[in-house]
């Protein structure tokens, strides 16, 4: 039976990785701590499924006598990030092991999730210009085409992609491949609120929509930049 003191001592040896202001234990650190408590312990993994680029792994952690301590399950999609395109099976197995060890009590001071799992989740990997230029779409009517090729022939489709994905890696690739500056979520929210305020002013007849279009040389109000929207609103407030 594992003693709490043994677990506490082992956890004290774990080095953490800071990700966006929070510290997470890497899987290798959890394994080292586990071996301190259970030198002959067992870590087994099983691929539950791997269909259409979606992989599921389950990990089993046992003590020196083979008694089950915990299990952990992980899920990864091949196309969810650049790293996963080449290593999604390995990432899935590692995440499952990390979760099983976390559930068993190793390296959970901050989170059951491991550093690797969190890092995969936010897709915070380095993307080179070559990666972006050669990235081919794996879905839709332009499957097999690079983003650069699609942008040259159908820029509206790229706009549609931007508006219908939350994949930070894909958005970063689009920016690098096309030069389009994609606003952050915070900026998008500000744009939405500002545009809504402008529409309110127009409805209240405090603002002439044709005059705004003419002054800023845009065909639609949504073509205004965020700074221009704020300027329009501020000018009305001054009046």
FIVEXDREN-937653 format. One line per field, with one value per residue: residue in three letters; y negated, x negated, z negated of N, C-alpha, C in turn; residue number from 1. Coordinates in steps of 0.001 Angstrom, whole numbers, plus 500000, padded with zeros to 6 digits. Each point is the difference from the previous one (the first is absolute). Layout:
N
gumar: ALA  ...
nyy: Y  ...
nxx: X  ...
nzz: Z  ...
cayy: Y  ...
caxx: X  ...
cazz: Z  ...
cyy: Y  ...
cxx: X  ...
czz: Z  ...
pase: NUM  ...
This chain:
239
gumar: UNK  UNK  UNK  UNK  UNK  UNK  UNK  UNK  UNK  UNK  UNK  UNK  UNK  UNK  UNK  UNK  UNK  UNK  UNK  UNK  UNK  UNK  UNK  UNK  UNK  UNK  UNK  UNK  UNK  UNK  UNK  UNK  UNK  UNK  UNK  UNK  UNK  UNK  UNK  UNK  UNK  UNK  UNK  UNK  UNK  UNK  UNK  UNK  UNK  UNK  UNK  UNK  UNK  UNK  UNK  UNK  UNK  UNK  UNK  UNK  UNK  UNK  UNK  UNK  UNK  UNK  UNK  UNK  UNK  UNK  UNK  UNK  UNK  UNK  UNK  UNK  UNK  UNK  UNK  UNK  UNK  UNK  UNK  UNK  UNK  UNK  UNK  UNK  UNK  UNK  UNK  UNK  UNK  UNK  UNK  UNK  UNK  UNK  UNK  UNK  UNK  UNK  UNK  UNK  UNK  UNK  UNK  UNK  UNK  UNK  UNK  UNK  UNK  UNK  UNK  UNK  UNK  UNK  UNK  UNK  UNK  UNK  UNK  UNK  UNK  UNK  UNK  UNK  UNK  UNK  UNK  UNK  UNK  UNK  UNK  UNK  UNK  UNK  UNK  UNK  UNK  UNK  UNK  UNK  UNK  UNK  UNK  UNK  UNK  UNK  UNK  UNK  UNK  UNK  UNK  UNK  UNK  UNK  UNK  UNK  UNK  UNK  UNK  UNK  UNK  UNK  UNK  UNK  UNK  UNK  UNK  UNK  UNK  UNK  UNK  UNK  UNK  UNK  UNK  UNK  UNK  UNK  UNK  UNK  UNK  UNK  UNK  UNK  UNK  UNK  UNK  UNK  UNK  UNK  UNK  UNK  UNK  UNK  UNK  UNK  UNK  UNK  UNK  UNK  UNK  UNK  UNK  UNK  UNK  UNK  UNK  UNK  UNK  UNK  UNK  UNK  UNK  UNK  UNK  UNK  UNK  UNK  UNK  UNK  UNK  UNK  UNK  UNK  UNK  UNK  UNK  UNK  UNK  UNK  UNK  UNK  UNK  UNK  UNK
nyy: 501185  499026  499522  499197  500300  501265  499870  499422  500891  500974  499461  499939  501130  499850  499846  498777  499895  498748  500078  498835  499935  501250  500662  500788  501194  500180  500771  499636  498816  500220  500424  499003  499187  500533  499960  498800  499999  500273  500400  500907  498804  500091  499659  500261  500073  499553  500228  499187  498948  500123  499192  499890  500322  500797  499713  501169  499585  501150  499412  500990  499588  500847  500479  500176  500180  499009  499428  499892  498915  499912  499464  499786  499169  500070  498874  500331  498849  500702  499368  500255  500386  499174  499957  499951  499226  499939  499545  500010  501149  499540  498854  500777  500860  498989  499408  501198  500193  498755  500248  501204  499503  499017  500874  500621  498690  500280  498935  499949  499369  499913  501119  500759  498997  500660  499596  501253  500437  499128  500307  501276  499811  499228  501140  499925  500630  500062  499043  500642  499073  500923  500249  498689  499787  501095  499348  501253  499510  500495  498948  500111  499064  499425  501136  499963  498849  499229  499446  499958  501224  500384  499338  500482  501120  500122  498711  500037  501058  499274  498981  500920  500473  498743  499835  501155  499478  500787  500689  499704  501281  500362  499229  500546  501180  499705  499464  501051  500756  499185  499781  500740  498845  501053  499304  499710  500976  499407  499896  501272  500242  499275  500649  501144  499654  499629  501078  500717  499301  500166  501257  499957  499379  500926  500996  499357  500173  500501  500922  499394  501158  499260  499097  500984  500622  498799  499624  501277  499672  500411  501215  500582  499804  501303  499223  499249  499404  500677  499463  500300  501203  500090  499624  500805  500932  499733  499920  501066  500614  499501  500421
nxx: 499158  500383  498909  500806  499192  500012  501313  500123  499129  500624  501157  499269  499673  501302  499386  500504  500919  499599  501314  499825  498948  500133  499680  499438  500285  498781  500359  498842  500385  501201  499417  499083  500999  500683  498857  500013  501297  500042  498821  500843  500496  501237  499582  501241  499882  501168  499807  500943  499612  499961  501064  499740  498796  500833  499097  500242  499333  499763  499651  499230  500162  498966  500190  499067  501197  500054  500234  501165  499293  499890  500961  499583  500848  499532  500267  499594  500037  499819  501101  499997  498788  498966  499834  501316  499698  498947  500581  501161  499515  498753  500513  500836  499024  499178  501024  500266  498682  499891  501143  499566  498788  500620  500841  498815  499936  499405  499435  500852  498923  499830  499714  501063  500327  499270  498735  499703  500907  499606  498722  500373  500678  498967  499506  499182  500010  498718  500447  499285  499353  499049  500225  500074  498921  499598  500644  500465  501110  500580  500708  501292  500519  499124  500488  498790  500679  498948  499863  498738  500126  500650  499121  499188  500705  500028  499724  501215  499451  498899  500776  500623  498802  499602  501170  499475  498896  499727  499528  499288  499647  501226  500452  499032  500314  501286  499685  499235  500996  500880  499498  501106  500310  499968  501073  499547  500328  499095  499168  500298  499915  498873  499628  500414  499476  498877  500055  500291  499050  499231  500442  499757  498849  499847  500421  499221  499566  499017  500098  499353  500576  500679  500118  500264  500769  500516  500102  500355  500694  501118  500213  499427  500841  500213  499821  500632  498843  499496  498833  500349  500409  498923  499339  500739  499914  498708  500003  500825  499193  499026  500726
nzz: 500000  500842  499430  499350  498985  500435  500188  498810  499525  500670  499619  498880  500608  500224  501156  499913  500948  500165  500048  500620  499191  500437  498894  500932  499503  500521  501006  500560  499495  500488  501110  499927  499679  500987  500703  499431  500225  501308  499544  499553  499865  500412  501215  500261  501310  500411  501300  499579  500717  501307  500111  501304  499533  499329  499079  499389  498930  499382  498867  499556  498754  499721  498770  499071  499480  500882  498825  500612  500332  501324  500715  501216  500534  501233  500623  501201  500695  501063  500384  498685  500358  500197  498684  499878  501031  499203  498893  500625  500525  500174  500473  500670  500311  500270  500612  500530  500201  500472  500615  500389  500217  500659  500534  500203  500277  501154  499417  498974  499565  501321  500673  500265  500803  500889  499923  500388  499134  499081  500240  500102  498875  499697  500490  498956  501184  500325  500794  500882  500695  500047  498692  499784  500739  499378  499026  500106  500487  498926  500394  500253  500771  499172  499583  499431  499923  500287  498815  500384  500518  498923  499271  500931  499857  498665  499926  500535  500594  500151  500406  500727  500357  500146  500568  500426  499481  498970  501042  498925  500162  500340  499016  499269  500509  499849  498833  499709  500468  499403  498809  499937  499457  499211  499691  498808  499146  499207  501043  500278  498689  499987  501116  499470  498825  500628  500795  498915  499373  501065  500051  498678  500220  500944  499201  499124  501271  499277  500977  500979  500307  500898  499031  499131  500862  500265  498716  499837  501088  499432  500484  498936  499013  500254  501102  499095  499752  498983  500338  501244  499583  499220  501077  500750  499067  499881  501351  499958  499118  500767  501047
cayy: 498815  498779  499104  498598  499359  500390  499253  498586  499845  500180  498834  498863  500057  499713  498679  499632  499125  498911  499796  498908  499560  501089  501045  501351  501045  500761  501429  500676  499702  500853  501378  500074  500013  501304  501031  499852  500675  501362  500360  501121  499728  500236  499001  500655  499194  500754  499175  500396  499879  499048  500028  498721  498969  499721  501042  500053  500882  500138  500408  500664  499863  500973  499982  501028  501318  500119  499505  498804  498755  499025  500035  498684  500080  498786  499945  499032  499983  499846  498700  498921  499084  500419  501080  501212  500555  501015  500705  499996  501264  499914  498994  500564  500969  499245  499327  501014  500363  498858  499921  501128  499699  498901  500546  500777  499064  499489  498723  499398  498804  498973  500565  501382  499921  499854  498877  500379  499967  498598  499411  500462  499415  498625  500008  498916  500403  499061  500238  499285  499445  501105  500769  499253  499924  501324  500667  500333  500217  501405  500026  499045  500113  499772  501010  500285  498740  499212  498790  498959  500210  499684  498558  499325  500258  499877  499369  500067  501289  499808  499223  500944  500826  499187  499807  501266  500865  499482  500631  498941  500355  499729  498553  499513  500393  499117  498702  500105  500356  499001  498633  499476  499784  500506  499424  500921  500130  498767  498972  500347  499621  498538  499620  500326  499027  498683  500010  499978  498633  499163  500292  499363  498565  499824  500201  498825  498871  499139  500237  500190  501128  499666  499079  500809  500757  499067  499451  501012  500697  501428  500347  500502  499529  500997  499856  499043  500574  499768  498608  499141  500124  499221  498587  499639  499949  498867  498758  499792  499663  498614  499145
caxx: 500842  499211  500114  500120  498698  499195  500515  499666  498561  499771  500543  499112  498885  500507  499764  501167  499832  500969  500733  500960  500157  500279  498990  500506  498983  499846  500243  498765  499813  500942  499481  498878  500564  500669  498967  499458  500917  500212  498916  500430  501379  500323  500704  500383  500865  500795  500697  501404  500420  499293  500841  500145  499154  500380  499365  500347  499118  500253  498806  500254  498883  500116  498929  498967  500636  500917  501332  500343  500116  500817  499982  500148  500374  499711  500563  499304  500349  498790  499935  500310  498859  498874  499291  500792  499987  498953  499775  501215  500117  499073  500525  501171  499534  499352  501036  500719  499118  499973  501264  500069  499114  500611  501113  499387  499510  498661  499904  501322  500146  500698  500997  499830  499438  498551  499528  500134  501422  500402  499321  500708  501333  499959  499305  499040  498748  499395  500348  499078  500602  500100  501177  501203  500103  500256  501104  501115  501276  500398  501452  500679  499915  498624  499147  498798  499428  499385  500748  499539  500684  501419  500120  499850  501150  501278  499693  501182  499977  499080  500767  500936  499208  499637  501183  500595  499059  499349  498683  498993  498955  500505  500070  498623  499566  500667  499324  498657  500065  500725  499755  501208  499869  501211  500119  500146  501381  500348  500222  501236  501094  500070  500551  501430  500678  499916  500892  501359  500228  500174  501335  500951  499966  500680  501427  500475  499829  498917  498859  500350  499217  499371  498896  498906  499409  499279  498849  498955  499818  500303  501309  500804  499502  499129  498661  499255  499108  500476  499688  500932  501301  499936  499959  501363  500790  499513  500421  501416  500076  499559  501081
cazz: 500000  500080  498861  500395  499848  501162  501142  499816  500235  501433  500705  499760  500957  501343  500571  500798  501159  499970  501240  499865  498625  499067  500011  500245  499957  501235  499794  499581  498581  499277  500064  499058  498651  499855  499800  498646  499085  500489  500930  500837  500416  501406  500809  501244  500859  500972  500981  500055  501400  500857  501193  500702  499406  498618  499197  498580  499228  498572  499259  498724  499069  498914  499009  500160  499984  501127  499671  500760  499239  500733  501468  500629  501416  500772  501357  500848  501421  500823  500645  499057  499903  500836  499326  500092  501350  500083  498734  499181  499265  498870  499080  499344  499009  498921  499218  499223  498887  499093  499266  499072  498883  499264  499228  498918  498993  500301  500704  500179  499164  500781  500906  500436  501350  500049  500819  501407  500361  500089  501149  501190  500029  500485  501294  499912  500596  500945  501399  500874  501217  500962  499590  500377  501458  500578  499303  500889  499323  499937  499937  500867  501459  500434  499377  500781  500464  498940  499660  500911  501281  499830  499785  501294  500867  499290  498711  499133  499307  498874  499016  499372  499098  498835  499179  499565  499292  498795  499974  500021  500955  501350  500169  500147  501348  500957  499930  500575  501421  500790  499554  499357  498562  499372  498653  498884  499547  499300  501017  500695  499114  500014  501300  499984  499138  500634  501152  499459  499525  501193  500530  499094  500302  501288  499733  499259  500918  499524  500874  501412  500471  501288  499724  499439  501109  500863  499277  499795  501277  499848  500546  498891  498708  499387  500576  499189  499000  498643  499654  500727  499327  498765  500383  500383  498762  499211  500655  499692  498575  499836  500494
cyy: 498746  499123  498560  499298  500332  499214  498530  499734  500104  498779  498760  499949  499584  498557  499684  499086  498946  499822  498962  499678  501076  501086  501375  500991  500714  501485  500706  499760  500844  501455  500174  500073  501343  501096  499880  500774  501466  500371  501112  499796  500141  498810  500661  499084  500896  499018  500521  499941  498992  500028  498600  498866  499589  501166  499903  501018  500086  500513  500581  499885  500961  499930  501156  501413  500186  499554  498681  498797  499005  500269  498572  500165  498677  500158  498955  500127  499698  498583  498834  499012  500516  501151  501309  500613  501085  500867  500149  501284  499962  499001  500543  500979  499292  499326  500982  500419  498879  499910  501136  499741  498860  500494  500844  499103  499374  498695  499309  498750  498898  500604  501466  500026  499794  498800  500310  499896  498576  499349  500414  499288  498587  499863  498915  500383  498950  500404  499182  499459  501083  500881  499332  499985  501335  500731  500209  500287  501472  500134  499038  500185  499777  500962  500330  498760  499270  498757  498859  500090  499597  498495  499227  500132  499772  499450  500076  501317  499929  499200  500912  500881  499245  499864  501271  500971  499296  500621  498912  500286  499667  498506  499401  500311  499084  498638  500050  500247  498900  498558  499367  499857  500393  499439  501075  500088  498735  498880  500263  499606  498476  499501  500224  498970  498618  499901  499950  498591  499055  500205  499378  498500  499702  500125  498804  498715  498978  500100  500287  501088  499694  499085  500755  500781  499108  499487  500994  500882  501522  500262  500495  499546  501001  499957  498987  500738  499706  498554  499037  500047  499157  498505  499497  499808  498783  498665  499682  499567  498549  499029  499898
cxx: 499109  500255  500018  498647  499094  500423  499609  498532  499688  500475  499130  498858  500414  499719  501168  499619  501090  500629  501080  500313  500314  498936  500649  498839  499942  500136  498736  499705  500937  499510  498856  500506  500669  498984  499338  500856  500169  498921  500390  501444  500187  500735  500290  500918  500710  500668  501435  500528  499118  500688  500118  499225  500399  499546  500445  499099  500500  498724  500414  498751  500223  498829  499027  500578  501009  501416  500264  500165  500935  499926  500137  500285  499721  500490  499220  500488  498748  499859  500209  498855  498883  499239  500756  499993  498945  499909  501264  500171  499113  500510  501175  499578  499373  501029  500758  499179  499981  501267  500118  499129  500559  501140  499479  499373  498657  500080  501320  500204  500777  501132  499720  499387  498491  499631  500178  501436  500485  499388  500665  501332  499986  499200  498930  498640  499498  500374  499056  500738  500174  501214  501276  500197  500405  501184  501175  501252  500388  501516  500561  499735  498592  499011  498811  499322  499348  500853  499622  500730  501465  500203  499937  501253  501357  499757  501182  500041  499070  500682  500962  499267  499678  501188  500588  499013  499476  498616  498935  498894  500434  500076  498613  499465  500615  499326  498644  500039  500608  499685  501221  499760  501327  500095  500147  501482  500470  500302  501294  501217  500182  500602  501512  500775  500027  500951  501462  500364  500233  501388  501096  500098  500709  501507  500611  499866  498986  498775  500500  499104  499285  498799  498792  499300  499140  498732  498850  499772  500146  501389  500948  499389  499046  498584  499158  499055  500575  499758  500967  501391  500038  500018  501396  500865  499613  500446  501469  500153  499620  501098  501125
czz: 500000  498782  500483  499945  501186  501239  499918  500289  501489  500783  499816  501017  501401  500405  500936  501159  499974  501378  499748  498543  498988  500142  500149  499970  501341  499686  499519  498519  499135  499978  499008  498561  499719  499693  498622  498994  500373  501030  500967  500500  501499  500615  501345  500809  501007  500963  500120  501426  500725  501356  500577  499331  498605  499133  498539  499314  498561  499339  498653  499140  498839  499042  500217  500046  501127  499712  500725  499082  500691  501496  500514  501473  500687  501429  500792  501435  500811  500537  499049  499839  500888  499362  500165  501389  500148  498751  499156  499198  498760  498963  499197  498903  498801  499104  499118  498782  498963  499166  498985  498771  499153  499121  498833  498937  500281  500799  500227  499148  500721  500819  500264  501393  499928  500860  501478  500471  500180  501226  501303  500139  500550  501296  500087  500581  500996  501419  500867  501215  501048  499685  500510  501508  500621  499370  500955  499176  500070  499896  501040  501476  500536  499341  500921  500543  498828  499741  500918  501335  499907  499865  501319  500863  499314  498590  499037  499224  498788  498903  499247  498996  498720  499052  499428  499360  498757  499838  500149  501005  501420  500260  500188  501398  501046  500036  500697  501503  500864  499627  499349  498500  499353  498586  498937  499611  499302  500992  500755  499173  499986  501304  500015  499188  500653  501189  499550  499528  501178  500592  499133  500314  501319  499815  499286  500813  499492  500911  501406  500581  501311  499813  499449  501103  500883  499326  499895  501235  499844  500551  498915  498683  499357  500573  499236  499060  498618  499583  500696  499370  498738  500298  500358  498759  499164  500596  499709  498548  499758  500423  498976
pase: 1  2  3  4  5  6  7  8  9  10  11  12  13  14  15  16  17  18  19  20  21  22  23  24  25  26  27  28  29  30  31  32  33  34  35  36  37  38  39  40  41  42  43  44  45  46  47  48  49  50  51  52  53  54  55  56  57  58  59  60  61  62  63  64  65  66  67  68  69  70  71  72  73  74  75  76  77  78  79  80  81  82  83  84  85  86  87  88  89  90  91  92  93  94  95  96  97  98  99  100  101  102  103  104  105  106  107  108  109  110  111  112  113  114  115  116  117  118  119  120  121  122  123  124  125  126  127  128  129  130  131  132  133  134  135  136  137  138  139  140  141  142  143  144  145  146  147  148  149  150  151  152  153  154  155  156  157  158  159  160  161  162  163  164  165  166  167  168  169  170  171  172  173  174  175  176  177  178  179  180  181  182  183  184  185  186  187  188  189  190  191  192  193  194  195  196  197  198  199  200  201  202  203  204  205  206  207  208  209  210  211  212  213  214  215  216  217  218  219  220  221  222  223  224  225  226  227  228  229  230  231  232  233  234  235  236  237  238  239
